Amino acid sequence: MAIGKRIRFFRNRKGMTQKQLGEILGFLGKTSDVRMAQYETEARTPKHDLVKEMANIFDVSTHALTVPDIDTYIGLMHTLFALEDMYGLKIGEIDGEICLRLDKSDYSTYTSMFDMFHAWQEQTAQLERGEISREEYDQWRYKYPELDTSKHWAKVPSQAVSDMLMEEFQKIGKEEKKTAKKKKQK
């Protein structure tokens, strides 16, 4: 997840507006919300000192705000935390082993991710059974979804698109209720 999305995520988590955050960071007047909007849309990238200040305000590690470096264990952990925030990835234990799982409470994300994970698991099983070579497995992973024959993959819509669709569905639902109510009254 890019830094702009992380800033927005943590700002919303704290219940702050862009203007409030900008003012706390020392941007004055109209520049406060404009500057924060620039960071959140990634038109500008905050300098390290500003990232540290935001992390203090949000009471999080700077690793939680920045794009994680998965070449380190700490960066990998923060990548997993971001996946928990974005896709509902959960950690648990099965038969004494630590396992990552999908959260079923967000059905749309769960089904999309389940299908993609299932396709990955099928490829892994084929590799373990000797049905495909390591080279074929790696080619499948590194070209995913191009070589995925399961066609389980799906693009997760952006939050803005998802919100817009939900609004439209709610409007349609309200209109259908009104129409049904009018028919009932006749």
N, C-alpha and C positions, 0 to 999 in steps of 0.2 A: 504494500500500500504506500502510495506516495506521501510525502510530508504534508502537502496541502490537505489531503483527506484526513490525515492523522490530526492535524491542528483543528480542523472542523469537528472531528469526532470528539476530541477531548474538550474543546470549547463547549459544544452542545452538552456533553456529559456534566459539565460544571454549570450549565444553565446560563451561559454568558452570551451576550450579543457580540458581534464583531467590534462594534464601537466600544463596548465596555472593556474588552480585552485590549484593544488598541490603546485606550486611555491608560489602563494599568501599566502598559508597556512604555508609556511616555509619549505616544503620538497625540498631538493636540487637535482639537476641533474636528473638521471634516476629514482630515487626513487619517484619523484613527480607524474608521471603518473601511475606508478605501484601501489603506495599507494592508489590513487584515484580509480583505477580499482578494488582494493581489497575491498574498501568501497562500490562501486557500485554493485559488485557481491556478497557482504555480506560475503566474506571470512574473513573480519575483520569488527569490529563495532567501529565507532569513539567514543571517550570519549566525555562526556558532554561539556567540554571546547571547543573541536574542532567543535562540532555541533553548539555551540553558535557562533564561528567564521564564520562558513559556513553560518549560518542564517544572520549574519551581511553582508557578502559579497553578498548574494543573495537578501538582503533587505527584509527578511521575518521573521516571528516568528519561534522560535525553534519548536513550535507545528506543523508548516507546514512541517518540515523535519522529525520529529520523527513519529513513528507509533502511531497514536492517541489513547488516552485512552478514550473510549466512556463512561466510568463511570463518566465523568465530562462534563458539558455543552460545555466548550471550546474544549475538545477533540472531542466531537460529532460534533461541527461545523467544525473542521479541517478534520474530516472524510468525512463530506458532501462536503467540498471543494475539497478533493482528488477525490471523486466520480464525481464531476464536471469535473475535469481534465481528469480522466481516461475514463469515460463513457458518458460524455456530459449531466449529470444530471443538470437540470435548475430549478431555483426557480421563481415562478410567483404568480399571484393573480387571483382567480376566485371567483366572487360573494362576494368579501370582505374577502375571506379566503386565507391564504398562502398555496400554493400547490407546490409540486415537480413534475417535468415532464421530459420526455426524449427529447433530442434534435434530431429532424428528419434529420438534415443536414448530420449526419453520419449514412447512411441507414443501414449498416451492424450491427453496435452496436445497433441502434434503434430497428431493428426488433428482434434481439436476446433478448434484454432487455424487449421489449414490451411483447413478448410471455411469458417470465418468470414472469413479473409483472402481466400480465393478469391471469396467473394460480393462483398467490397469491390472486388477487382480487376475483377470483371465490371462493376460499376457504373461504375468509372473508365473502363473500355474503352468502355462505351456513351456516356459523356460525351464522350470523345475522338472517337468516330465520329459525334457529333452526333445520336445516337438518343434521348438525353434531354437536358433543359436543365440548366443549372447549378442552377437552383432545385429541380428534381426530384432531382438528385444530393445537394444539401445536405439536402433533406427526408429522403431515404433515410438519410443519415449521422446526422442529429440525432434521428431517431426509431428508429434501429436498436435492436433487431431487429424492431420492429413492422411496418415496410414491406418487410422482406426476404422476397422470394418464393422464394428458393433453398432456404429452410429448412435451411441448412447449419449454423446457429448452434446452440450447445449451452452449457448452464451448466456450468462446471467445478466439480466438487464440492469442498467444503472439505477441507482436509488431514485433519481429524478424521473426516469421513465416509469419505474414501478409506482411511485407516488402519483404520477399523472394517470396511469391506468386505474389505480385504486379509486381516485376521485371520479373518473368517468363511470366506473362500475357502480359506485355509490349513487351517482346522479341517475343512472339508468334504473337502479333499484328503487329509488324514490319515485321516479316517474311511473314505473310499473305499479307501485303501491297506490299512487294517486289514481291511475286508470282503473285498477281493480276496485278501489273504493267507490269511484263514480259509477261503475257498472253495478256494484252492489246496491247503491242508493236508488237506481232506476228500477 
